[in-house]
Structures are given as C-alpha cells and as structure tokens.
Amino acid sequence: MGKKSHHRADTGELFEPGTRQRDAPLKNKDYRRLLRPLHAELVALQEWVKSSGARICVVFEGRDTAGKGGVIKAITARVSPRVFRVVALPAPTEREKSQMYVQRYLSYLPAAGEVVIFDRSWYNRAGVERVMGFCTDEQAQHFLQLIPAVERAIVDSGVILVKYWLEVSEEQQTLRLQSRIDDPRKIWKLSELDLESYSRWYDYARARDEMFRLTDTGWAPWYVATNDDKKRGRLNIISHLLSRVPYEPLDRPDVVLPKRQSAHGYGAPLQPLHWIPTPY
C-alpha cells in the first residue's frame, strides 16, 4: 500500500474564538475526490488496528448542529462496524443515575483491535447537562476536576484517546436548525432541547470555555475543528485523526479470484419467486 500520506493534516492549534473557514464551499465532485484517499487510509488504519491490537477512542463534542453525525458517518463509511464502533448513549436509567457518573461510559471503551467513536460522551456533564440544569453546578465542577485523572488512567492503560470539539458559528447554527424545521426529512433531528439550547448560546460558550480550561491536558488535549463548511470539516478531521495514530499500512497480498465451479447439472428453480417492482 506504500507509505501513508495525510492531506493537510493539522497538528492542532490553540483555539481562537471566531475563527471560521473562509474558503469557497467544495463541490460534491471535489469532495468525493479528496475523500477517497482518506477512506483508503482509514482502511489501512483499520487493518493495522486489527493486526496490532491497538485501542483507539475518539470523542466528538460540540454544539447542536455542529455536524458530529456527518463527520462520524464520513469516518465509518468504508470501514468495518466490527472494528469501528459508534457509541451514542441515550439518557441514563435510574440505576445509571445512581452510579459514579463516568461509570456507564467505561464499559464502552475499546478492547484490543477496536476503534470506538463517542457521539457525545462523558462531557455531556460539562455541556448540555450543566447548561440545561440536568445536574447541579457542584456536580459539574466535581466532574471537571475529576475527569483529567480518569483520562490519564485511560491513556496510561494504552488507549489512544483523541478528543474533538466541533465549532459552528451562530449564523450556521441558525441555518441548520431552520433547515430541520423546513425539511420533512430532517424534522426527526429537531427536539425541544435543541430549541432551548439555541437560546442559550453564551451559556454554552462559557461552559465550553471552562471545559477547555480544566480538561485540555497534555495527555488528552482538545482539538478544535471549524465545521461551518461540513465537507471541508470532514476532510480536515479525518486527515488530522490519521495523523494522531502511529499506524503503519500493512503489505497487501496479491489476490486472484479462483475459478468458479461448473454447474454440474444445476438449473434455475421452477418455484415462482416474489420479485419486487422495479419503478426505478
């Protein structure tokens, strides 16, 4: 497969509020052309993970409509769900509410040969739970003080932990939420919580800033990705993720299709089958 090559990989810069993508939006044709080699590298990463027994955990956080789901779909589009597992937990049960807060997340951490992607994570407590009043400020502060040590233990156990915050502008969030209202294909994405959180832009900004201040550590830094342009954001994030894992592409064996067996008297069955209509 040759040496891996990353396209515009970013090693991560300090977060600057207000930084936005300014390049012209990518056309679909150009996006697919640029995405193809990145998908090939993700497959190479997958094969290395399986062979080496590596454990990778990727956390995606961000405001509502920041594009987490689209990024995750772009990452997982061409890889095996047996290796790349996506975790998006529902609201905790009464039993889980009585546990140590991070406890229900720990069982989803990767085993050998796995990449686990959290579509929102234990950082719910630092964001939506805190802003929307689902936990007390004291509980949020306790979490923020505790979680760096938890993540240190995760990293020290050998897990490669990568944390992303997807940043979106006020203007783009408004456009995306309005699109969910207007498009019947997207209405399922809209919730009462989305509308309530929309009105609390600066509460979320303050919560985000404190989360960065207390949990951006040397062993588990936050990487901030601007995602106003979803196509460019996906390409940039995949490129950066590849740069954070020290994988080595494995040699691909030469594969030749074997000869297909002869029919040996086989004939099509006489039983009528229920073929579906073909209107397209």
N, C-alpha and C positions, 0 to 999 in steps of 0.2 A: 504493500500500500504506500510505501515511501514515508518520508518524514511528514509529520503533521505541520500544517500551515494555518495560522489563525488570521482572520481578516479583521483589521482594525481593532485588535484586542486592546482593551483598556485595563491597565493595572489598578485603576481606582484612584480618583482624585477626591480631595476634600469637597464636601457638599457645599454648594453655594446657592442659597435660596434665589429663585428667579431664573436660574439657568434653564434655557429651553433649546430644543432642536430648531435650527433655522434653515436647514437645507430644504430644498423643494421636495414634496412628497414623492416617494418612489412609485413608479408604475408597477402594476402587478407582474408584468413580464420581467422587469429588472429584479424585483423582489424574489421571484422564483429562481432566477438565475443565480443570485447571490446566496440564497438559502440552500441550494442543492449541495455545494461542497461542505457547508456547515453540517448538514444532515449526515453526510458521509463521515465526517469527523466524529459526530455523536455515535455513530455505529461503531467506529474504531474504539472510541472510549468505552462503549458497552462491552465489546469483546475483551478489552483489557481488564475491565472490572470483573467480568466472569472468570477470566484466567488467573488474575492476581488475588481475588478475594477481597478487593478493596471495598470500602464502605463510604458512600458519599451521601450527604444530607444537604439539600438545597431548600432554603426558606424564602418564600415570597410574601412580602408585605407591601401595603400601600393603601391609599385612599380608595373608596368605592369608585369604580370605573377606571382605575389606573391601568387595567389591561393585564392583570395577573393571569387570568384564564387563557387569554390568547397566547401569551408567552409560553405557558406550560404546554398548550397544545402544539405549538411550534417545536418545542423541545422533544416532545414524545411522539411526534407524527410518524417517525420512521424507525423507532426502536421498539424493543420488546417490552410489553407491560409486565413480564415476569422479572425483568431487571429494573426497569424504571417504574416505580410505584408512586402514584399520586395520592396524597392524603389530604382530605378536606373534611375535617370533623364537624358533625352537627353540634347543636347546643348540648352542653353536658347534662347527663342524667342526674337525678337526685343523689344517687350513690357517688357519682363522679364529683359532684359539688362538695361532698364531704371529704374527698381525698386531698392530699397535697396538690397544689394547683397544677404543677407540670407533670404529675404522675401519669395522666391518661395519654400524654404525648410520648412518653419514653418508650412505651411498648411498640411504637411505630418506627423507631429509629432503625436504620438499615442493619441487616445481617451481612455476612460476607457475600460479595458478589451482587450487591444491590445498590441502586440509586433511589433514594426516597426524596420526593419533592413535596413540600408542605405548601398547599394553597391556603394561606394564613396558618398561623402556628401558635405557639405559646405566647407570642407577642400580642395576641388578642387582648390580654390583660393590660398591656401598656397603651393600647389604642382604643378600639371600639368599646371594650368593657368600661374603661375609665371614663371616656367622654360621654357615653350614654348612660352612665350610672348603674351599670350591672355589677360593679364592685365598688368598694369604698376607696377613697384616696389613700388610706392607710394600707389597704391590701395592694394597691398598685405600687406604692412606694416600696413595700416589702418585696414584691416581685422584682422590681428594678434593681434592688440591692442584691437579691439572691441569684438572679439568672446568669450573671457573668461567671460565677463559680460553677454552676451547673454546666454551662457551655464549655468551661475549661475541662471539666471531667469528661464531657463528650469527646472533645478534641484529644485529650490525653489518652483516651481509650483507642485511638487510631482512626476515628471518623473524620473525614474531610468535610468540614462544615462551611457552607457558603451562604451568606445572608444578603438578600436583595431588598431594597426599598424602591418601588416604582413611583416616580414623581410625575404628577399630572397638573397642568395649570387649571386655574379657576375656569377659564374660558372653555377648555376642552372638557372638563367635568360637566359643565352645563350642557354642552352639545351632546355628550354621550348619554346623559340622563334624559334629555329631551327626546333623543332617538329611541330610547327604551319606551318612552310614553307613546310615541307616534307609530312605532313599528310593531305590528302584532307578533312578529317572530321573536321579539326581544322582551315582550312585556313580562315574561316569567322572571327576568333578571331584576325587575323593579320591586322593591319592598318598602314597607313603611319605614324601616330602619334607614334605607337609602335616602329617603326624603328628609328624615330628621337629621341625619348626619350632614346632608348637603347644607343645611342652615348653620352648621357649626364648624365652618371652615377653619377658623382661627383657634378654636378649642383643639381641633385635631392637629393643627400646626404646632401648638405649644406642647401637646402630648408627644408628637413626633420628635421635636427638638430635645425634650428631656430624655426620651428613649435613646436617641443617638448619644447624648452626653454621658449617660450612665452605662450603656451596653455596647458601645463601639470600642472593642478591646483589641489588643494585639493578636490574640488567638482566635477571635471571632469578630472581625470588623464588619461594618455595614458597607455595602456597595450600593450607591445611588444611581439609578438609571432613569433618565428622562424618557418619557413614553408618550409625549404628545403625538408624535408620528409613530403609530404602532408598528409599522413594517420595519422602520429603522431601529426602533427599540428592540424588537425581537432579534434582529441580526446582531446588534451590539451586545445584547445579553448573552446569546448563545456563544458568540466569539469570546466574550470575557469568561464565561463559565469554563470553556475549553482551556483557557489559559490558566485557570486556577487548579487544574488537576494534572499531576505529573504522569500522564499516561503515555505509553509507547505503543503505537499501532503494531499489531501482530502481523506476521507474514501470512498472506492469503494463499491457501493451497490451490493448485490448478484443478479445476473441476470440469469433468467431461460428462455429459449426460450418457447414461447407459442405454444399450439397445432395448427397445420395448419388446415384450414377449409377443409371439404370434397368437392369433385369435384362437386357434385350436377348436374350431367349430362354434365359437360364440356367435350368437345372433341377438338382435335387439328384442327385448321382451314384447309379448303381444298384449300385455296388460295396458289399458289406456291410462295415461297419467294426466294429472290436473295441472296443465301448463298455465302460467299466469298470463293475463293480457299484456300486449306489447304496444301501448299507446305512444311510446317514445322511440 
